[in-house]
Amino acid sequence: MKQPVFVAAALLLWSFPIFTQTFEEIPPGGGGAFHPEPTVCLTDAQRTAIAAMLVENEARLRSQRLIAPDDANGTVAFDWPIKNDPGLGSSWKNTIMIANYVDQQAATGILDYNCGTRSYDGHKGTDISLWPFGWHLKNNNFVQVVAAEAGIIIGKQDGNSDENCVWNNQDWNAVYVRHSDGSVAWYGHMKKNSLTNKAIGTSVAKGEYLGVVASSGISTGPHLHFEVYKQQPYLVSNLIDPYNGTCNNMNPGVSWWANQEPYRKPTLNAALTHNTPPEHGCPTENEIPHFSNQFAPGNQLVYTAVYFRDQMQGQTTSMRILRPNGTIWNSWIHTSPQTYSGSWWWWSWALPSGGPFGTWSFEATFDGQTIVHPFEYGNLVSTNSGNDSPALTLAPNPANGAFRLLSTEQIELEIEVFNGMGRLVFSGKTRTGQEITLGELAAGVYAVRVTAGSHVRHYRLVLE
C-alpha cells in the first residue's frame, strides 16, 4: 500500500452558525477522500521464504504430533479478524475501511470478487486499513488482530519496524494459523512486540488475541493484510478469497465468512471535535489529529468532523450542535458528492462568547447510525458565577501524577479527569487539600471537571 492520498475539498474557509433548527446543506470547510494507493505487501522473495518456513514448521509439528490429520469434513467460517479496544470511547463506532480485496484476475488487470476494481494487480489478500487516524490507533493499541478461526499457530515473525510509510523491502510482523481442514490464514503488518506470547504449535480459539494492527513490512499505513490458502503449497492455485461473489473464481459459490459483510458497508466511523483542522499522514509527515474536547470563549473555533467508511454518493449526514440544556444551537446536513471507500469532512464554528457554558454535544446521524460527542465549553476555570461560589485552586500545574484542589474552606468534591479524546480516565471523591493521585496516566494535557455542590469548574491540567 502506498502513502494515502487526501483529496482536499476546501469549499469554505470558515463556516458560521445560522441559528436555525432546520437542517440545511452547509458545505464543509475541508475534507475529502482517504484512499490508500495500492502496492505489493510482500516481495516474491519474502513469499518464498515464508512458504518454506511454514512447510518446515508444519512438518516438524506433525512429527511431534502437535497437528492432527486434516479433517475432511471440517469447514472454516471466519469471524471478523479485527477487534476494537473498549477504551477507544463512544465517539468511535468503527476504525477500519477496506482498501483492497483479492485480485481475481490471473492475467494483467484488476478484478475483485464483486466484479469491481477495489484491488490491485496481483493482490493476494484483503487489506483492512485503520481509519481515521491510523497512527493514533496503532500507537495506543486501540485495534487488535484476533483469530478469525480456531487453529494452530504454525509460524510467527516479530521484531521488525512497525512505522513504515514508504516502499521498502523490510519483513513484516505476522502470525500464521492453520485450521483443522488444513487451510492456513496469514495475518500480516502487525505491531512490533505485540504478538501473542503463545508459541508455534499452540492452539488459538476463534476471536483470540493475535497482535495489534500496525504498519510493519512493505506498508505505508496501519492495516491488516489477511491472506488465506486452502492447503500447501502456498501458490495462487491454492489461494482463497473469503468473499463469495459473481467474479470469485477461486472458490466460486462459497463464502468463508460466517457472516459475510456487504461489498459496501456505509458506516459513520467517528464524530469528533478538534481545535484546528486535523492533519493526516505518516509519522514522518506528521499525522496531527488536533483532538480537543475543551474550548474557551473568545477567538477559539470549534472544529466538528465526521469520518466514514463507504460513504455513498447522495447519502446524507444530519448534524447538530446542542447546548448544555439539550436545545439545538445549530443544525445542518452534508450530502456526499461521490462514493468513497474512506472519507472525512469538517466544519468550524464560533460559539457565543457569553455561553451558555458547560457540556455541549456534537451529534451526527448517518444511515441510521448516530454518534453523540460531548465537549466542554467555558472559561476552563468555572462554569458558574456568583459570590457563593467557593474559591478553588488546582496545584501544582504542571503536575507529576498527583495534584490538590486548594481552598480556604473544607469542601467535599467530585473529580473527573478526561484525556484528549474525551475519555473519562479518572473519577473519585475527595476534599479540598487532599492529594489526588492519577496513577499511570501518560504525560499530556487533560481536562479536570470539579463538582462542588451545585458549582462546576473546569481546569486544564498538564501532566509531565
C-alpha positions as CSV (number, residue, x, y, z in Angstrom):
1,M,0.0,0.0,0.0
2,K,1.4,3.4,-0.9
3,Q,1.0,6.6,1.0
4,P,-2.7,7.7,1.4
5,V,-3.7,10.5,-0.9
6,F,-6.1,13.0,0.6
7,V,-8.4,14.9,-1.8
8,A,-9.0,18.4,-0.4
9,A,-12.3,20.0,-0.7
10,A,-11.8,23.4,0.9
11,L,-15.1,24.8,-0.1
12,L,-15.3,27.4,2.7
13,L,-12.6,29.0,4.9
14,W,-14.9,29.2,7.9
15,S,-18.5,28.0,8.5
16,F,-20.5,30.2,10.8
17,P,-23.8,29.3,12.5
18,I,-27.1,30.3,11.0
19,F,-29.1,29.8,14.3
20,T,-31.8,27.6,13.0
21,Q,-33.4,24.3,14.0
22,T,-33.9,23.2,10.4
23,F,-31.4,21.1,8.6
24,E,-29.9,23.0,5.7
25,E,-27.0,22.0,3.5
26,I,-23.8,23.7,4.6
27,P,-20.6,23.0,2.6
28,P,-17.7,21.7,4.7
29,G,-14.6,23.7,5.4
30,G,-12.5,20.9,4.1
31,G,-12.0,17.1,3.9
32,G,-12.4,14.6,1.1
33,A,-11.3,11.1,0.3
34,F,-9.0,8.8,2.2
35,H,-7.5,6.5,-0.4
36,P,-4.5,4.2,0.3
37,E,-3.0,3.7,-3.1
38,P,-2.1,0.0,-3.8
39,T,1.2,-1.7,-3.9
40,V,2.5,-5.2,-3.1
41,C,2.6,-6.3,0.6
42,L,5.3,-8.9,0.1
43,T,8.1,-9.4,-2.4
44,D,8.4,-12.7,-4.3
45,A,11.5,-13.5,-2.2
46,Q,9.6,-12.8,1.0
47,R,6.8,-15.1,0.0
48,T,9.1,-17.9,-0.9
49,A,10.9,-17.6,2.5
50,I,7.6,-17.5,4.4
51,A,6.3,-20.6,2.5
52,A,9.5,-22.5,3.2
53,M,9.3,-21.6,6.9
54,L,5.7,-22.7,7.1
55,V,6.2,-26.0,5.3
56,E,9.2,-26.8,7.6
57,N,7.3,-25.8,10.8
58,E,4.3,-27.9,9.8
59,A,6.4,-31.0,9.1
60,R,8.1,-30.6,12.5
61,L,4.8,-30.1,14.3
62,R,3.4,-33.2,12.6
63,S,6.4,-35.3,13.7
64,Q,5.7,-34.0,17.2
65,R,2.0,-35.0,16.9
66,L,1.0,-31.3,17.6
67,I,-1.0,-31.2,14.4
68,A,-3.9,-33.6,13.9
69,P,-4.7,-35.2,10.5
70,D,-6.8,-32.9,8.2
71,D,-10.5,-33.1,8.9
72,A,-12.0,-33.8,5.5
73,N,-15.4,-32.8,6.8
74,G,-14.1,-29.6,8.5
75,T,-15.4,-26.2,7.5
76,V,-14.0,-22.8,8.1
77,A,-16.3,-20.0,9.0
78,F,-14.3,-16.8,9.6
79,D,-15.4,-14.2,12.1
80,W,-14.1,-10.7,11.6
81,P,-10.3,-10.6,12.4
82,I,-10.4,-7.0,13.9
83,K,-11.4,-6.0,17.4
84,N,-11.6,-2.6,18.9
85,D,-10.3,-1.9,22.4
86,P,-13.2,-0.9,24.8
87,G,-11.1,2.1,25.8
88,L,-11.5,3.7,22.4
89,G,-14.5,5.7,23.5
90,S,-18.1,6.1,22.3
91,S,-17.3,8.7,19.7
92,W,-15.7,5.9,17.6
93,K,-18.1,3.3,16.2
94,N,-15.7,1.9,13.7
95,T,-12.0,2.0,13.0
96,I,-11.5,0.5,9.5
97,M,-12.2,0.7,5.9
98,I,-11.4,-1.9,3.1
99,A,-8.5,-0.7,1.0
100,N,-8.1,-3.7,-1.3
101,Y,-9.8,-7.1,-1.9
102,V,-8.2,-10.1,-3.5
103,D,-7.4,-9.7,-7.2
104,Q,-9.2,-12.4,-9.1
105,Q,-7.6,-11.6,-12.5
106,A,-5.0,-14.2,-13.3
107,A,-3.6,-12.1,-16.2
108,T,-2.8,-8.4,-16.1
109,G,-5.7,-6.4,-14.8
110,I,-7.8,-6.0,-11.7
111,L,-11.0,-7.8,-10.8
112,D,-12.4,-8.2,-7.3
113,Y,-14.9,-10.8,-6.2
114,N,-17.8,-8.5,-6.9
115,C,-16.6,-7.7,-10.4
116,G,-15.3,-4.3,-9.4
117,T,-11.7,-3.0,-9.2
118,R,-11.2,-2.5,-5.5
119,S,-7.8,-4.2,-5.5
120,Y,-4.5,-4.0,-7.4
121,D,-2.9,-6.3,-9.9
122,G,-1.8,-9.5,-8.2
123,H,-3.0,-8.7,-4.7
124,K,-3.4,-12.0,-2.8
125,G,-5.2,-10.8,0.4
126,T,-7.7,-8.4,1.9
127,D,-6.3,-5.1,3.2
128,I,-8.2,-3.8,6.2
129,S,-6.9,-0.3,6.8
130,L,-7.3,1.7,10.0
131,W,-9.3,4.9,9.5
132,P,-9.3,7.6,10.8
133,F,-6.0,8.5,12.5
134,G,-4.4,5.1,12.0
135,W,-1.2,6.0,13.7
136,H,-3.0,7.3,16.7
137,L,-4.9,4.0,16.9
138,K,-1.7,2.0,16.4
139,N,0.3,3.9,19.0
140,N,-2.4,3.4,21.6
141,N,-3.1,-0.3,20.8
142,F,-6.7,0.5,20.1
143,V,-7.3,-2.0,17.3
144,Q,-6.4,-5.7,17.8
145,V,-5.9,-8.6,15.4
146,V,-7.8,-11.7,16.5
147,A,-8.0,-15.2,15.2
148,A,-10.8,-15.4,12.5
149,E,-11.0,-19.1,13.1
150,A,-9.6,-21.6,15.6
151,G,-6.4,-23.3,14.8
152,I,-2.7,-24.0,15.5
153,I,0.0,-21.3,15.2
154,I,2.5,-22.6,12.7
155,G,4.6,-19.5,12.2
156,K,5.4,-16.1,13.8
157,Q,7.6,-13.2,12.7
158,D,8.3,-10.3,15.1
159,G,10.8,-7.6,15.9
160,N,10.5,-5.6,12.7
161,S,9.9,-1.9,12.4
162,D,6.1,-1.1,12.5
163,E,6.0,2.6,11.4
164,N,6.8,2.2,7.7
165,C,5.2,4.6,5.3
166,V,7.3,4.4,2.2
167,W,8.3,1.4,-0.1
168,N,10.9,-0.8,1.5
169,N,12.0,-4.4,1.5
170,Q,11.6,-5.0,5.2
171,D,10.0,-8.0,6.7
172,W,6.7,-7.7,8.4
173,N,5.4,-9.0,11.8
174,A,2.9,-11.7,11.3
175,V,1.1,-14.8,12.7
176,Y,0.2,-17.8,10.6
177,V,-2.7,-20.0,11.8
178,R,-3.5,-23.5,10.4
179,H,-7.1,-24.7,10.7
180,S,-8.5,-28.2,11.2
181,D,-9.2,-28.6,7.4
182,G,-5.6,-27.8,6.5
183,S,-6.2,-24.3,5.4
184,V,-3.9,-21.5,6.7
185,A,-4.5,-17.8,7.3
186,W,-1.8,-15.2,7.2
187,Y,-2.1,-12.1,9.5
188,G,0.5,-9.5,8.4
189,H,1.8,-6.0,9.2
190,M,1.3,-6.2,12.9
191,K,3.0,-4.1,15.7
192,K,6.4,-4.9,16.9
193,N,6.4,-6.9,20.1
194,S,2.6,-7.0,20.2
195,L,2.2,-10.6,19.0
196,T,0.6,-13.2,21.2
197,N,3.1,-14.9,23.5
198,K,1.8,-18.3,22.5
199,A,4.4,-20.5,20.9
200,I,4.4,-22.1,17.5
201,G,2.5,-25.4,17.8
202,T,0.0,-23.9,20.3
203,S,-3.7,-23.7,19.6
204,V,-5.8,-20.5,19.5
205,A,-9.5,-20.1,19.8
206,K,-11.7,-18.1,17.4
207,G,-11.6,-14.5,18.5
208,E,-8.4,-14.9,20.5
209,Y,-5.8,-12.1,20.5
210,L,-3.0,-12.3,18.0
211,G,-1.5,-8.8,18.0
212,V,-2.1,-5.1,17.2
213,V,-2.7,-3.6,13.7
214,A,0.3,-1.6,12.6
215,S,2.5,-0.9,9.5
216,S,5.4,-3.3,9.5
217,G,7.0,-4.6,6.3
218,I,6.1,-3.2,2.9
219,S,3.3,-0.9,4.1
220,T,2.6,2.8,4.1
221,G,-0.1,2.9,6.8
222,P,-1.5,0.8,9.6
223,H,-3.6,-2.1,8.2
224,L,-4.1,-5.9,8.4
225,H,-3.2,-8.0,5.4
226,F,-5.4,-11.1,5.7
227,E,-4.5,-13.9,3.3
228,V,-5.8,-17.5,3.1
229,Y,-4.7,-20.7,1.4
230,K,-6.8,-23.9,1.4
231,Q,-3.7,-26.1,1.6
232,Q,0.0,-26.4,0.8
233,P,1.8,-25.4,-1.4
234,Y,1.3,-21.7,-0.9
235,L,0.6,-20.9,-4.5
236,V,-2.1,-18.9,-6.4
237,S,-3.7,-22.2,-7.3
238,N,-4.5,-22.8,-3.6
239,L,-5.3,-19.1,-2.8
240,I,-8.7,-18.4,-1.2
241,D,-10.8,-15.3,-1.4
242,P,-13.0,-15.5,1.6
243,Y,-15.7,-13.4,-0.1
244,N,-18.4,-15.1,-2.2
245,G,-19.4,-13.2,-5.3
246,T,-20.1,-13.4,-9.0
247,C,-16.5,-12.9,-10.0
248,N,-14.9,-15.1,-7.4
249,N,-13.2,-17.8,-9.5
250,M,-11.0,-19.2,-6.7
251,N,-13.8,-20.7,-4.6
252,P,-17.0,-20.0,-6.6
253,G,-20.2,-20.1,-4.7
254,V,-18.6,-20.4,-1.3
255,S,-18.1,-17.7,1.3
256,W,-15.5,-18.4,4.0
257,W,-17.1,-15.8,6.3
258,A,-19.6,-16.9,9.0
259,N,-21.5,-13.7,8.2
260,Q,-20.2,-12.0,5.0
261,E,-20.2,-8.2,5.1
262,P,-21.7,-6.4,2.0
263,Y,-19.3,-5.1,-0.7
264,R,-20.1,-1.6,0.5
265,K,-20.9,-1.1,4.2
266,P,-21.8,2.6,4.8
267,T,-20.6,3.4,8.3
268,L,-20.1,6.6,10.3
269,N,-16.7,5.7,11.9
270,A,-16.3,8.6,14.2
271,A,-17.7,12.1,15.1
272,L,-15.0,14.2,16.8
273,T,-14.1,17.8,17.8
274,H,-10.8,19.4,17.1
275,N,-9.1,22.8,17.9
276,T,-7.8,23.2,14.3
277,P,-8.2,21.2,11.1
278,P,-6.8,17.7,11.6
279,E,-3.8,16.6,9.6
280,H,-3.4,13.2,8.1
281,G,-0.3,11.4,7.1
282,C,2.6,9.1,8.1
283,P,4.6,9.8,11.3
284,T,7.4,11.4,9.2
285,E,4.7,13.7,7.7
286,N,3.1,14.5,11.0
287,E,-0.3,12.9,11.4
288,I,-1.7,15.5,13.9
289,P,-5.3,14.8,15.0
290,H,-5.7,18.1,16.9
291,F,-8.2,16.4,19.1
292,S,-9.9,18.7,21.6
293,N,-12.9,18.5,23.9
294,Q,-12.1,21.7,25.8
295,F,-12.9,25.1,24.3
296,A,-12.8,28.6,25.7
297,P,-14.8,31.7,24.7
298,G,-13.0,34.3,22.6
299,N,-11.4,33.7,19.3
300,Q,-11.1,29.9,19.6
301,L,-13.0,27.9,17.0
302,V,-14.6,24.5,17.4
303,Y,-14.0,22.1,14.5
304,T,-16.6,19.4,14.2
305,A,-15.6,16.5,11.9
306,V,-17.1,13.3,10.7
307,Y,-15.3,10.2,9.3
308,F,-16.8,7.5,7.1
309,R,-16.3,4.1,5.7
310,D,-18.1,3.5,2.3
311,Q,-19.8,6.8,2.1
312,M,-22.0,6.5,-1.0
313,Q,-22.8,9.3,-3.5
314,G,-26.0,11.1,-2.5
315,Q,-26.1,9.8,1.1
316,T,-26.9,12.5,3.7
317,T,-25.5,13.1,7.1
318,S,-27.5,15.2,9.6
319,M,-25.6,17.0,12.2
320,R,-26.5,19.2,15.2
321,I,-24.7,21.1,18.0
322,L,-26.6,21.1,21.2
323,R,-26.4,23.5,24.1
324,P,-25.9,22.1,27.7
325,N,-29.7,22.1,28.2
326,G,-30.2,19.9,25.1
327,T,-31.6,22.6,22.9
328,I,-30.3,23.0,19.3
329,W,-27.8,25.7,18.7
330,N,-27.2,24.8,15.1
331,S,-28.2,22.0,12.7
332,W,-27.1,21.2,9.1
333,I,-26.7,18.4,6.6
334,H,-24.0,17.2,4.3
335,T,-24.7,15.2,1.0
336,S,-21.8,13.0,-0.2
337,P,-20.7,14.3,-3.7
338,Q,-19.5,10.8,-4.7
339,T,-18.8,7.3,-3.4
340,Y,-15.7,6.9,-1.2
341,S,-14.1,3.9,0.5
342,G,-13.0,6.3,3.2
343,S,-13.8,9.9,3.6
344,W,-14.0,12.8,6.1
345,W,-15.4,16.4,6.4
346,W,-15.1,19.2,8.8
347,W,-16.9,22.5,9.8
348,S,-15.7,25.3,12.1
349,W,-17.8,27.3,14.5
350,A,-17.5,30.3,16.7
351,L,-19.7,29.6,19.8
352,P,-21.3,32.5,21.6
353,S,-18.8,34.3,23.8
354,G,-21.3,34.7,26.6
355,G,-22.2,31.0,26.8
356,P,-24.1,29.1,28.0
357,F,-21.0,27.3,29.4
358,G,-20.9,23.6,30.3
359,T,-21.1,20.3,28.4
360,W,-22.2,20.8,24.8
361,S,-22.7,18.0,22.3
362,F,-21.9,17.4,18.6
363,E,-24.3,14.9,17.2
364,A,-24.1,13.2,13.7
365,T,-26.6,10.8,12.1
366,F,-25.8,8.8,9.0
367,D,-27.5,5.8,7.5
368,G,-29.4,5.1,10.7
369,Q,-26.3,5.4,12.9
370,T,-25.9,8.2,15.4
371,I,-22.8,9.3,17.4
372,V,-23.1,11.9,20.2
373,H,-19.8,13.5,21.0
374,P,-19.7,15.7,24.2
375,F,-17.3,18.6,24.6
376,E,-16.8,21.3,27.2
377,Y,-17.3,25.0,26.5
378,G,-16.4,27.5,29.1
379,N,-13.5,29.6,30.6
380,L,-11.8,26.4,31.9
381,V,-12.0,27.9,35.4
382,S,-15.7,27.9,36.3
383,T,-19.0,27.4,34.6
384,N,-20.8,29.1,37.5
385,S,-20.9,32.7,38.6
386,G,-21.9,34.3,41.9
387,N,-20.5,35.3,45.2
388,D,-21.5,32.0,46.8
389,S,-19.1,30.0,44.5
390,P,-16.1,28.8,46.7
391,A,-12.6,29.7,45.5
392,L,-10.6,26.7,44.4
393,T,-7.0,26.4,43.0
394,L,-5.6,23.4,41.2
395,A,-2.0,22.9,42.1
396,P,0.7,22.0,41.1
397,N,0.1,22.5,37.4
398,P,2.0,21.1,35.6
399,A,1.9,18.1,37.8
400,N,3.8,14.8,38.1
401,G,1.0,12.3,38.6
402,A,-0.8,14.0,41.5
403,F,-2.5,17.3,42.4
404,R,-4.6,19.0,45.0
405,L,-7.5,21.4,45.0
406,L,-6.8,24.2,47.5
407,S,-9.3,26.4,49.2
408,T,-9.7,28.3,52.5
409,E,-12.8,26.2,53.1
410,Q,-13.2,22.4,53.7
411,I,-15.4,21.3,50.8
412,E,-16.5,17.8,49.5
413,L,-15.5,17.5,45.8
414,E,-16.3,15.1,43.0
415,I,-13.4,14.8,40.5
416,E,-13.5,13.7,36.8
417,V,-10.4,13.7,34.6
418,F,-10.7,13.4,30.8
419,N,-8.0,12.7,28.2
420,G,-7.6,14.5,24.9
421,M,-10.1,12.1,23.3
422,G,-12.8,13.0,25.9
423,R,-12.5,9.6,27.5
424,L,-13.0,9.6,31.3
425,V,-9.7,8.3,32.7
426,F,-10.2,9.0,36.4
427,S,-13.1,9.8,38.8
428,G,-13.5,9.9,42.5
429,K,-14.5,11.9,45.6
430,T,-12.1,13.9,47.8
431,R,-11.9,17.0,50.0
432,T,-10.0,20.2,49.5
433,G,-6.4,19.9,50.4
434,Q,-6.2,16.1,49.9
435,E,-3.8,14.7,47.3
436,I,-5.4,13.2,44.2
437,T,-3.2,10.5,42.6
438,L,-3.7,9.7,38.9
439,G,-1.6,6.6,38.8
440,E,-0.1,5.6,35.4
441,L,-1.6,8.3,33.2
442,A,0.7,9.3,30.3
443,A,2.2,12.7,30.1
444,G,-0.1,15.1,28.2
445,V,-2.9,17.6,28.6
446,Y,-6.1,16.6,30.4
447,A,-9.3,18.3,31.4
448,V,-10.4,18.2,35.0
449,R,-14.1,18.7,36.0
450,V,-14.7,19.5,39.6
451,T,-18.2,19.5,41.1
452,A,-18.7,21.2,44.5
453,G,-22.4,21.0,45.3
454,S,-24.1,23.0,42.6
455,H,-20.9,24.5,41.3
456,V,-18.9,23.1,38.4
457,R,-15.4,24.1,37.4
458,H,-13.2,23.0,34.5
459,Y,-9.4,23.1,34.6
460,R,-6.7,22.4,32.1
461,L,-4.1,20.0,33.7
462,V,-0.7,19.3,32.3
463,L,0.9,16.0,33.4
464,E,4.7,15.8,32.9
